[in-house]
């Protein structure tokens, strides 16, 4: 499995989540760069409801370990998912954002196409490192960063 395949599988799992499905959110296989409000809107405003609900996927690191007789490799991809979600006037949208984060975690763990590394030695399978509010241009949004590892095994034939 290539990183492109892993990225696509993560995107597919996330796009099936209630709150993202049916163009209620946007998922990108990269971290978009934006320096203007219209670029932020282009990448993170959902078509169905014109609300900010955007997600991005990127690889932070790859580790390979040679196993057995040298023909088998364990490959671990460290993945970072960033989320941006609009804040309503009274701030209660944080509850919905937290629920959406949980739904994404459940979808990623349940995907048959992605092998999210399971906890070993007290490591967490999916870590939500940051949930806060941030300004992007004129937008105040809920923001989060989720990190997890995807594990695969490759056998090299001689």
Z-matrix of the N, CA and C atoms (Angstrom, degrees):
N
C 1 1.444
C 2 1.528 1 107.66
N 3 1.298 2 116.94 1 134.80
C 4 1.459 3 121.49 2 179.04
C 5 1.525 4 109.91 3 -94.30
N 6 1.329 5 115.57 4 167.85
C 7 1.459 6 119.66 5 176.37
C 8 1.530 7 110.26 6 -60.98
N 9 1.331 8 117.50 7 -36.15
C 10 1.469 9 120.75 8 177.91
C 11 1.527 10 110.94 9 -60.16
N 12 1.318 11 116.88 10 -40.03
C 13 1.464 12 121.46 11 178.73
C 14 1.529 13 110.35 12 -67.59
N 15 1.320 14 116.93 13 -42.14
C 16 1.464 15 121.57 14 178.62
C 17 1.528 16 110.01 15 -62.71
N 18 1.324 17 117.05 16 -47.15
C 19 1.473 18 121.83 17 178.37
C 20 1.524 19 111.34 18 -56.71
N 21 1.330 20 115.47 19 -47.66
C 22 1.466 21 120.27 20 -179.06
C 23 1.532 22 111.25 21 -62.99
N 24 1.333 23 117.61 22 -38.41
C 25 1.461 24 121.41 23 179.11
C 26 1.532 25 111.00 24 -66.97
N 27 1.327 26 117.03 25 -39.82
C 28 1.467 27 120.97 26 176.98
C 29 1.525 28 109.48 27 -63.39
N 30 1.327 29 116.35 28 -46.05
C 31 1.465 30 121.08 29 179.66
C 32 1.530 31 110.57 30 -60.12
N 33 1.324 32 116.88 31 -45.31
C 34 1.464 33 121.24 32 179.86
C 35 1.519 34 110.88 33 -60.76
N 36 1.324 35 117.34 34 -44.68
C 37 1.470 36 120.97 35 179.06
C 38 1.522 37 110.74 36 -62.36
N 39 1.327 38 117.25 37 -42.15
C 40 1.463 39 120.45 38 -178.02
C 41 1.526 40 111.57 39 -70.31
N 42 1.323 41 117.35 40 -38.24
C 43 1.466 42 120.38 41 -177.99
C 44 1.527 43 112.82 42 -68.56
N 45 1.324 44 118.03 43 -15.30
C 46 1.462 45 121.59 44 178.33
C 47 1.531 46 112.60 45 -87.87
N 48 1.319 47 117.23 46 -5.15
C 49 1.469 48 121.98 47 -176.92
C 50 1.527 49 110.34 48 -76.46
N 51 1.332 50 115.71 49 136.19
C 52 1.460 51 120.36 50 174.27
C 53 1.522 52 108.47 51 -59.28
N 54 1.330 53 115.50 52 129.52
C 55 1.463 54 120.63 53 -175.64
C 56 1.515 55 111.44 54 105.05
N 57 1.335 56 116.79 55 -15.70
C 58 1.471 57 121.60 56 174.69
C 59 1.534 58 109.51 57 -120.85
N 60 1.335 59 116.00 58 -36.26
C 61 1.460 60 122.01 59 -177.30
C 62 1.534 61 110.70 60 -58.01
N 63 1.325 62 116.09 61 157.06
C 64 1.475 63 123.15 62 178.27
C 65 1.528 64 112.68 63 59.25
N 66 1.308 65 115.95 64 41.60
C 67 1.468 66 122.51 65 176.79
C 68 1.521 67 114.38 66 61.43
N 69 1.347 68 117.29 67 23.80
C 70 1.456 69 120.30 68 174.01
C 71 1.525 70 110.37 69 -80.90
N 72 1.323 71 116.94 70 -10.93
C 73 1.457 72 122.78 71 177.68
C 74 1.514 73 110.00 72 -153.23
N 75 1.326 74 115.79 73 165.75
C 76 1.461 75 121.44 74 178.93
C 77 1.521 76 108.74 75 -120.87
N 78 1.331 77 116.02 76 136.10
C 79 1.455 78 121.79 77 177.03
C 80 1.521 79 107.64 78 -122.81
N 81 1.338 80 115.92 79 126.94
C 82 1.470 81 121.82 80 -179.73
C 83 1.521 82 109.83 81 -114.16
N 84 1.312 83 116.70 82 144.00
C 85 1.463 84 122.38 83 178.87
C 86 1.529 85 111.61 84 -85.84
N 87 1.311 86 117.28 85 22.35
C 88 1.470 87 123.35 86 178.23
C 89 1.522 88 107.29 87 -158.90
N 90 1.325 89 116.14 88 166.16
C 91 1.468 90 120.70 89 175.93
C 92 1.522 91 108.04 90 -92.17
N 93 1.329 92 118.50 91 104.84
C 94 1.461 93 120.48 92 -179.41
C 95 1.522 94 111.94 93 -62.87
N 96 1.297 95 115.07 94 145.56
C 97 1.468 96 121.47 95 174.18
C 98 1.520 97 107.39 96 -100.88
N 99 1.295 98 116.38 97 134.05
C 100 1.453 99 119.83 98 -179.76
C 101 1.515 100 109.38 99 -145.39
N 102 1.314 101 115.24 100 140.53
C 103 1.459 102 120.07 101 177.04
C 104 1.526 103 111.15 102 -131.16
N 105 1.324 104 116.02 103 5.86
C 106 1.457 105 121.08 104 179.36
C 107 1.519 106 108.95 105 -135.89
N 108 1.323 107 116.73 106 151.29
C 109 1.470 108 121.73 107 -177.75
C 110 1.519 109 111.62 108 -57.54
N 111 1.335 110 117.70 109 -40.99
C 112 1.466 111 118.98 110 -177.94
C 113 1.526 112 112.23 111 -66.75
N 114 1.338 113 117.00 112 -28.87
C 115 1.470 114 119.29 113 176.17
C 116 1.526 115 110.33 114 -71.96
N 117 1.320 116 116.75 115 -40.14
C 118 1.464 117 120.64 116 175.94
C 119 1.528 118 109.22 117 -59.90
N 120 1.323 119 116.84 118 -45.63
C 121 1.458 120 121.30 119 179.29
C 122 1.525 121 111.27 120 -62.11
N 123 1.312 122 117.16 121 -42.81
C 124 1.465 123 121.58 122 -179.04
C 125 1.526 124 111.07 123 -58.58
N 126 1.303 125 116.63 124 -41.67
C 127 1.458 126 120.23 125 -175.88
C 128 1.529 127 113.27 126 -85.36
N 129 1.313 128 118.78 127 -29.77
C 130 1.451 129 119.41 128 -168.01
C 131 1.520 130 116.34 129 -123.46
N 132 1.327 131 119.42 130 -3.08
C 133 1.465 132 120.34 131 176.05
C 134 1.518 133 108.73 132 -91.00
N 135 1.324 134 115.89 133 128.34
C 136 1.460 135 121.46 134 -177.99
C 137 1.525 136 110.56 135 -76.83
N 138 1.325 137 115.56 136 141.07
C 139 1.463 138 121.21 137 -178.39
C 140 1.525 139 112.43 138 -68.88
N 141 1.328 140 117.17 139 -37.09
C 142 1.465 141 120.88 140 -172.98
C 143 1.527 142 113.17 141 -67.93
N 144 1.326 143 117.11 142 -33.82
C 145 1.469 144 118.80 143 -173.46
C 146 1.528 145 113.79 144 -133.41
N 147 1.326 146 117.21 145 2.86
C 148 1.465 147 122.46 146 177.77
C 149 1.528 148 112.80 147 59.83
N 150 1.338 149 116.69 148 28.80
C 151 1.459 150 122.59 149 178.73
C 152 1.524 151 109.78 150 -108.18
N 153 1.322 152 116.73 151 151.40
C 154 1.464 153 120.67 152 175.00
C 155 1.531 154 108.22 153 -71.84
N 156 1.331 155 115.98 154 119.22
C 157 1.457 156 123.08 155 177.36
C 158 1.527 157 106.65 156 -160.02
N 159 1.326 158 115.99 157 78.31
C 160 1.456 159 120.65 158 -174.81
C 161 1.515 160 112.35 159 -123.13
N 162 1.332 161 114.44 160 149.93
C 163 1.459 162 122.40 161 -177.03
C 164 1.515 163 109.03 162 -138.34
N 165 1.322 164 116.65 163 145.31
C 166 1.461 165 120.51 164 178.59
C 167 1.527 166 109.81 165 -136.05
N 168 1.328 167 115.11 166 150.57
C 169 1.463 168 123.00 167 -174.98
C 170 1.525 169 108.06 168 -124.05
N 171 1.320 170 117.25 169 136.04
C 172 1.466 171 120.25 170 174.94
C 173 1.523 172 109.98 171 -152.10
N 174 1.303 173 114.56 172 152.72
C 175 1.468 174 120.67 173 174.73
C 176 1.518 175 107.64 174 -89.33
N 177 1.330 176 115.71 175 131.07
C 178 1.461 177 120.56 176 176.48
C 179 1.523 178 111.97 177 -95.52
N 180 1.336 179 115.83 178 -29.75
C 181 1.459 180 118.67 179 -174.12
C 182 1.530 181 109.65 180 -165.90
N 183 1.323 182 115.90 181 151.79
C 184 1.463 183 122.18 182 173.49
C 185 1.519 184 108.64 183 -127.55
N 186 1.326 185 115.80 184 135.26
C 187 1.457 186 121.50 185 176.48
C 188 1.521 187 108.31 186 -123.99
N 189 1.322 188 116.79 187 133.31
C 190 1.464 189 121.47 188 175.15
C 191 1.517 190 109.00 189 -118.65
N 192 1.329 191 114.71 190 137.52
C 193 1.459 192 120.43 191 175.66
C 194 1.522 193 108.33 192 -127.34
N 195 1.320 194 114.55 193 127.65
C 196 1.457 195 119.15 194 177.09
C 197 1.526 196 108.46 195 -79.71
N 198 1.322 197 116.48 196 136.48
C 199 1.453 198 120.62 197 -178.04
C 200 1.528 199 110.26 198 -127.54
N 201 1.298 200 114.16 199 163.86
C 202 1.461 201 122.47 200 174.36
C 203 1.525 202 111.79 201 54.02
N 204 1.303 203 116.25 202 -128.22
C 205 1.467 204 120.75 203 -173.64
C 206 1.519 205 112.86 204 -86.91
N 207 1.317 206 117.52 205 9.16
C 208 1.456 207 119.27 206 178.45
C 209 1.504 208 113.92 207 99.80
N 210 1.332 209 117.57 208 -3.52
C 211 1.458 210 120.60 209 179.47
C 212 1.522 211 113.01 210 -101.00
N 213 1.315 212 116.89 211 -3.42
C 214 1.458 213 121.88 212 -178.77
C 215 1.528 214 108.79 213 -120.29
N 216 1.335 215 115.51 214 132.14
C 217 1.454 216 121.74 215 -179.54
C 218 1.519 217 109.77 216 -125.23
N 219 1.313 218 115.67 217 136.46
C 220 1.453 219 121.73 218 170.40
C 221 1.525 220 105.99 219 -96.39
N 222 1.320 221 116.74 220 125.49
C 223 1.463 222 121.70 221 -179.61
C 224 1.527 223 107.52 222 -117.26
N 225 1.314 224 115.25 223 127.09
C 226 1.465 225 121.09 224 179.31
C 227 1.531 226 108.23 225 -118.77
N 228 1.320 227 114.63 226 123.13
C 229 1.472 228 121.59 227 177.79
C 230 1.523 229 107.83 228 -103.43
N 231 1.326 230 117.47 229 122.59
C 232 1.463 231 122.09 230 173.54
C 233 1.522 232 107.65 231 -88.28
N 234 1.321 233 116.13 232 118.16
C 235 1.461 234 122.42 233 -173.38
C 236 1.527 235 109.85 234 -110.48
N 237 1.329 236 115.63 235 140.16
C 238 1.464 237 123.04 236 174.30
C 239 1.521 238 108.34 237 -118.49
N 240 1.330 239 116.46 238 125.46
C 241 1.461 240 122.98 239 173.82
C 242 1.522 241 107.12 240 -113.95
N 243 1.325 242 115.68 241 126.98
C 244 1.471 243 120.99 242 175.73
C 245 1.517 244 108.87 243 -108.98
N 246 1.340 245 115.90 244 141.39
C 247 1.453 246 120.56 245 179.14
C 248 1.511 247 112.04 246 -126.14
N 249 1.339 248 115.52 247 141.91
C 250 1.467 249 123.45 248 179.45
C 251 1.521 250 106.95 249 -131.09
N 252 1.334 251 117.23 250 126.40
C 253 1.452 252 120.37 251 -176.17
C 254 1.517 253 109.30 252 -142.45
N 255 1.328 254 116.53 253 134.70
C 256 1.459 255 121.50 254 -177.35
C 257 1.517 256 113.14 255 -62.33
N 258 1.313 257 115.62 256 148.76
C 259 1.463 258 122.88 257 179.03
C 260 1.529 259 108.30 258 -102.75
N 261 1.339 260 116.72 259 131.18
C 262 1.459 261 118.05 260 175.83
C 263 1.533 262 109.95 261 -82.06
N 264 1.304 263 116.06 262 173.52
C 265 1.469 264 120.60 263 -170.69
C 266 1.522 265 114.34 264 -61.88
N 267 1.321 266 117.89 265 -35.43
C 268 1.463 267 118.72 266 -177.95
C 269 1.524 268 113.28 267 -95.77
N 270 1.333 269 117.36 268 -0.36
C 271 1.461 270 120.47 269 175.79
C 272 1.517 271 114.87 270 82.97
N 273 1.337 272 117.36 271 -3.19
C 274 1.466 273 119.61 272 -178.28
C 275 1.524 274 112.48 273 -69.49
N 276 1.325 275 117.39 274 -9.09
C 277 1.469 276 120.89 275 178.66
C 278 1.526 277 111.74 276 -64.71
N 279 1.316 278 117.77 277 -14.24
C 280 1.470 279 120.04 278 177.39
C 281 1.522 280 111.06 279 -60.73
N 282 1.318 281 117.57 280 -35.57
C 283 1.462 282 120.83 281 178.90
C 284 1.526 283 110.52 282 -63.12
N 285 1.326 284 117.25 283 -44.90
C 286 1.465 285 121.26 284 178.82
C 287 1.527 286 110.38 285 -65.44
N 288 1.328 287 117.31 286 -37.75
C 289 1.466 288 121.00 287 178.45
C 290 1.525 289 110.36 288 -64.47
N 291 1.324 290 117.17 289 -43.35
C 292 1.466 291 120.29 290 178.22
C 293 1.532 292 110.84 291 -63.25
N 294 1.333 293 116.90 292 -39.25
C 295 1.465 294 120.67 293 177.27
C 296 1.530 295 110.83 294 -65.22
N 297 1.325 296 116.59 295 -37.93
C 298 1.467 297 120.47 296 178.49
C 299 1.530 298 110.69 297 -65.41
N 300 1.321 299 117.02 298 -40.47
C 301 1.471 300 120.85 299 175.76
C 302 1.529 301 109.84 300 -58.88
N 303 1.320 302 117.25 301 -45.63
C 304 1.467 303 120.86 302 178.97
C 305 1.526 304 111.58 303 -62.40
N 306 1.333 305 116.67 304 -40.56
C 307 1.470 306 120.29 305 179.48
C 308 1.525 307 111.23 306 -65.00
N 309 1.325 308 117.16 307 -37.67
C 310 1.469 309 120.85 308 177.50
C 311 1.525 310 109.75 309 -66.28
N 312 1.324 311 117.04 310 -44.34
C 313 1.470 312 120.06 311 178.04
C 314 1.527 313 110.52 312 -58.06
N 315 1.318 314 116.86 313 -44.60
C 316 1.463 315 121.19 314 179.03
C 317 1.520 316 111.09 315 -61.95
N 318 1.330 317 117.35 316 -42.68
C 319 1.467 318 121.24 317 179.55
C 320 1.525 319 111.20 318 -64.02
N 321 1.324 320 117.07 319 -40.69
C 322 1.465 321 120.14 320 -179.81
C 323 1.525 322 111.08 321 -67.37
N 324 1.319 323 116.75 322 -42.55
C 325 1.473 324 119.91 323 178.49
C 326 1.517 325 111.65 324 -65.81
N 327 1.342 326 117.19 325 -32.04
C 328 1.456 327 121.30 326 -176.06
C 329 1.512 328 114.90 327 -88.69
N 330 1.324 329 118.20 328 -4.95
C 331 1.461 330 120.41 329 -178.06
C 332 1.520 331 110.91 330 -71.16
N 333 1.322 332 116.05 331 132.91
C 334 1.463 333 120.61 332 176.96
C 335 1.527 334 111.26 333 -79.89
N 336 1.338 335 117.00 334 -13.20
C 337 1.462 336 120.85 335 -177.51
C 338 1.522 337 112.85 336 -91.87
N 339 1.337 338 116.76 337 -15.55
C 340 1.462 339 121.26 338 -176.68
C 341 1.522 340 107.96 339 -119.73
N 342 1.302 341 117.24 340 130.86
C 343 1.461 342 120.20 341 175.11
C 344 1.519 343 107.28 342 -103.32
N 345 1.348 344 116.07 343 91.97
C 346 1.462 345 120.26 344 176.70
C 347 1.516 346 106.63 345 -73.00
N 348 1.329 347 115.12 346 124.98
C 349 1.463 348 120.29 347 -177.05
C 350 1.520 349 110.04 348 -57.85
N 351 1.310 350 116.13 349 133.80
C 352 1.456 351 122.37 350 -177.71
C 353 1.530 352 110.56 351 -83.87
N 354 1.327 353 116.66 352 154.10
C 355 1.462 354 119.59 353 -177.76
C 356 1.531 355 112.48 354 -60.85
N 357 1.292 356 114.68 355 129.82
C 358 1.461 357 122.12 356 173.16
C 359 1.517 358 107.06 357 -137.16
N 360 1.277 359 116.67 358 145.42
C 361 1.463 360 120.80 359 177.64
C 362 1.525 361 111.66 360 51.25
N 363 1.331 362 115.80 361 41.44
C 364 1.458 363 123.76 362 176.18
C 365 1.530 364 114.20 363 67.91
N 366 1.343 365 118.19 364 16.71
C 367 1.463 366 120.64 365 172.70
C 368 1.525 367 108.63 366 -78.80
N 369 1.298 368 116.87 367 154.15
C 370 1.459 369 121.31 368 177.01
C 371 1.516 370 109.59 369 -94.57
N 372 1.333 371 116.74 370 143.68
C 373 1.458 372 120.69 371 178.82
C 374 1.529 373 110.28 372 -68.56
N 375 1.316 374 117.36 373 -52.72
C 376 1.468 375 121.88 374 177.10
C 377 1.517 376 107.00 375 -126.35
N 378 1.314 377 115.83 376 123.32
C 379 1.461 378 121.23 377 -179.42
C 380 1.517 379 109.41 378 -108.32
N 381 1.321 380 116.40 379 132.03
C 382 1.462 381 121.22 380 170.27
C 383 1.520 382 104.89 381 -103.05
N 384 1.335 383 115.05 382 100.52
C 385 1.465 384 120.92 383 -173.31
C 386 1.525 385 113.23 384 -79.27
N 387 1.339 386 115.83 385 -34.85
C 388 1.465 387 119.75 386 -175.16
C 389 1.524 388 108.85 387 -136.50
N 390 1.301 389 116.79 388 131.19
C 391 1.471 390 122.55 389 163.01
C 392 1.519 391 105.58 390 -137.95
N 393 1.310 392 115.65 391 117.03
C 394 1.456 393 120.07 392 179.91
C 395 1.523 394 109.66 393 -157.08
N 396 1.304 395 115.96 394 -168.06
C 397 1.460 396 122.03 395 175.23
C 398 1.518 397 107.78 396 -115.24
N 399 1.332 398 115.69 397 136.54
C 400 1.457 399 120.44 398 -179.19
C 401 1.519 400 109.66 399 -138.47
N 402 1.325 401 114.52 400 153.94
C 403 1.463 402 121.26 401 175.12
C 404 1.525 403 108.98 402 -95.04
N 405 1.311 404 115.56 403 131.17
C 406 1.466 405 122.52 404 171.44
C 407 1.515 406 105.78 405 -126.03
N 408 1.332 407 115.89 406 102.55
C 409 1.457 408 119.79 407 -172.92
C 410 1.515 409 108.58 408 62.68
N 411 1.332 410 116.94 409 -122.89
C 412 1.464 411 121.11 410 179.25
C 413 1.525 412 112.40 411 -95.53
N 414 1.319 413 117.34 412 8.57
C 415 1.466 414 121.53 413 -178.03
C 416 1.526 415 111.25 414 -101.80
N 417 1.317 416 115.71 415 124.82
C 418 1.458 417 121.57 416 168.57
C 419 1.520 418 105.83 417 -96.31
N 420 1.332 419 117.54 418 120.94
C 421 1.466 420 121.01 419 -174.00
C 422 1.526 421 110.83 420 -132.70
N 423 1.326 422 114.41 421 157.99
C 424 1.460 423 120.30 422 165.26
C 425 1.526 424 105.69 423 -72.80
N 426 1.325 425 116.17 424 140.61
C 427 1.463 426 120.60 425 -178.01
C 428 1.528 427 108.32 426 -136.08
N 429 1.332 428 116.22 427 142.29
C 430 1.463 429 119.08 428 174.68
C 431 1.518 430 110.45 429 -144.92
N 432 1.318 431 114.84 430 158.34
C 433 1.464 432 122.87 431 171.46
C 434 1.518 433 107.72 432 -128.96
N 435 1.331 434 115.46 433 124.11
C 436 1.464 435 122.82 434 175.84
C 437 1.517 436 108.31 435 -113.35
N 438 1.306 437 116.36 436 136.09
C 439 1.460 438 121.09 437 177.84
C 440 1.528 439 108.96 438 -125.95
N 441 1.320 440 114.41 439 141.46
C 442 1.453 441 119.72 440 175.63
C 443 1.522 442 108.61 441 -158.38
N 444 1.309 443 114.30 442 168.10
C 445 1.463 444 120.69 443 179.70
C 446 1.520 445 109.41 444 -114.60
N 447 1.317 446 114.58 445 137.64
C 448 1.458 447 121.31 446 173.35
C 449 1.519 448 106.49 447 -109.88
N 450 1.326 449 115.20 448 129.78
C 451 1.455 450 121.07 449 -175.12
C 452 1.528 451 109.59 450 -112.13
N 453 1.308 452 115.50 451 138.30
C 454 1.470 453 120.29 452 174.91
C 455 1.528 454 108.71 453 -143.38
N 456 1.318 455 115.34 454 159.54
C 457 1.449 456 121.57 455 176.88
C 458 1.517 457 108.54 456 -121.68
N 459 1.313 458 115.84 457 134.67
C 460 1.462 459 122.30 458 -179.73
C 461 1.524 460 107.95 459 -122.10
N 462 1.318 461 115.49 460 132.96
C 463 1.458 462 120.26 461 175.64
C 464 1.516 463 107.73 462 -110.45
N 465 1.331 464 114.70 463 124.61
C 466 1.457 465 121.52 464 179.68
C 467 1.521 466 107.71 465 -97.12
N 468 1.304 467 116.67 466 121.01
C 469 1.480 468 118.78 467 178.34
C 470 1.522 469 108.98 468 -86.50
N 471 1.311 470 115.15 469 144.02
C 472 1.467 471 119.25 470 -177.20
C 473 1.511 472 112.35 471 -83.75
